[in-house]
Amino acid sequence: MLLATLVVISALAFFFYGGETLFGVGPRGEYERYGMPTVRVFAGSMQLLGAVGVLVGLRVALIGVAAAAGLTLMMVLGLVVRFRVHDAPRLMVPAGTLAAINGALVVLFLAR
């Protein structure tokens, strides 16, 4: 039950953020501000693939492990970038929360 709940939360969040990153106007400016505008399309695509991967992980645990580990790494790197551009801590909460959720998913998928 916990695994399924965290998978749904992660998948929904990354479907939203991935779509927003690829097609939204706001993230374009954010990636410019971070000094890495060329990373935006790659990051958004990986977020969407990660969302699919954690869902598939409910059937194939190894895919879930890989997807959740990749999303965890992406969120940790996002925290590093936000720290380097001196963002307010409140702006780091979503990335920190999603890193923790996906880190827990790695453990839960491995325990299956």
TIDOTI-436069 format. One line per 10 residues: their letters; for each residue x, y, z of C-alpha. Coordinates in Angstrom, 2 decimals, decimal comma, padded with zeros to 5 digits. Each point is the difference from the previous one (the first is absolute). Example, Ala and Ser with C-alpha at 12.3 -4.5 7.8 and 13.67 -1.06 7.14 Angstrom:
as	012,30:-004,50:007,80 ~ 001,37:003,44:-000,66
# end
This chain:
mllatlvvis	000,00:000,00:000,00 ~ 002,81:002,43:000,89 ~ 001,86:-000,88:-003,19 ~ -003,05:000,61:-002,19 ~ -000,79:003,29:001,75 ~ 003,53:001,34:-000,43 ~ 000,07:-001,17:-003,63 ~ -003,21:001,90:-000,76 ~ 001,29:003,16:001,73 ~ 003,32:-000,17:-001,85
alafffygge	-001,53:-000,79:-003,38 ~ -002,61:002,77:000,24 ~ 002,59:002,54:001,14 ~ 002,43:-000,85:-002,78 ~ -002,68:-000,16:-002,71 ~ -000,95:003,52:001,10 ~ 003,55:001,37:000,38 ~ 001,25:-001,74:-003,14 ~ -002,82:001,40:-002,10 ~ 000,41:003,43:001,53
tlfgvgprge	003,76:-000,09:-000,56 ~ -000,43:-000,93:-003,66 ~ -002,97:002,17:-000,91 ~ -000,43:002,68:002,68 ~ 001,22:003,57:-000,31 ~ 001,21:000,36:003,61 ~ 002,63:-002,75:-000,08 ~ 001,66:001,54:-003,06 ~ 000,89:003,05:002,07 ~ 001,03:-002,13:002,97
yerygmptvr	002,45:-002,06:-002,05 ~ 001,39:003,26:-001,44 ~ 000,42:001,29:003,56 ~ 001,81:-003,21:000,96 ~ 002,38:000,57:-002,92 ~ -000,96:-003,22:-001,76 ~ -002,76:000,61:-002,53 ~ 001,08:-002,92:-002,18 ~ -000,67:-002,49:002,82 ~ -003,75:000,80:000,19
vfagsmqllg	-001,22:-002,38:-002,72 ~ 002,19:-002,84:001,25 ~ -001,13:000,51:003,62 ~ -003,68:000,14:-000,94 ~ 000,30:-003,10:-002,14 ~ 001,76:-001,91:002,77 ~ -002,69:001,07:002,47 ~ -002,72:-001,41:-002,27 ~ 001,96:-003,22:-000,58 ~ 000,64:-000,29:003,72
avgvlvglrv	-003,72:000,33:000,71 ~ -000,72:-002,84:-002,42 ~ 002,87:-002,02:001,48 ~ -001,25:000,16:003,58 ~ -003,45:-001,11:-001,19 ~ 001,51:-002,90:-001,93 ~ 001,96:-000,78:003,16 ~ -003,21:-001,29:001,57 ~ 000,31:-002,94:-002,42 ~ 003,76:-000,10:-000,64
aligvaaaag	001,83:001,03:003,15 ~ 003,39:000,48:-001,69 ~ -001,44:002,66:-002,32 ~ -001,54:001,69:003,01 ~ 003,36:000,01:001,77 ~ 001,72:001,56:-003,01 ~ -002,71:002,62:-000,51 ~ -000,25:000,96:003,67 ~ 003,80:000,15:000,34 ~ 000,22:002,25:-003,06
ltlmmvlglv	-002,73:002,29:001,31 ~ 001,68:000,14:003,40 ~ 003,30:000,98:-001,62 ~ -001,76:002,62:-002,14 ~ -001,61:001,57:003,07 ~ 003,26:000,01:001,97 ~ 001,71:001,72:-002,93 ~ -002,92:002,45:-000,13 ~ 000,60:000,79:003,67 ~ 003,68:000,63:-000,72
vrfrvhdapr	-000,89:002,39:-002,83 ~ -002,53:001,87:002,15 ~ 002,56:000,26:002,80 ~ 002,62:001,39:-002,41 ~ -002,38:002,69:-001,32 ~ -000,90:000,89:003,60 ~ -003,69:-000,84:-000,21 ~ -002,08:000,27:003,15 ~ -000,31:-003,27:001,94 ~ -003,77:-000,06:-000,61
lmvpagtlaa	000,73:-000,39:-003,73 ~ 002,02:-003,13:000,77 ~ -002,82:-001,81:001,82 ~ -001,57:-001,65:-003,09 ~ 003,33:-001,40:-001,25 ~ 000,96:-001,13:003,51 ~ -003,35:-001,69:000,54 ~ 000,08:-001,75:-003,37 ~ 003,60:-001,11:000,60 ~ -001,08:-001,57:003,31
ingalvvlfl	-003,08:-001,66:-001,54 ~ 001,99:-001,49:-002,86 ~ 002,83:-001,04:002,31 ~ -002,60:-001,89:002,04 ~ -001,33:-001,53:-003,21 ~ 003,46:-001,36:-000,84 ~ 000,08:-001,78:003,36 ~ -003,59:-001,24:-000,32 ~ 000,52:-001,31:-003,55 ~ 003,18:-001,78:001,10
ar	-001,86:-001,60:002,92 ~ -002,55:-001,61:-002,35
# end
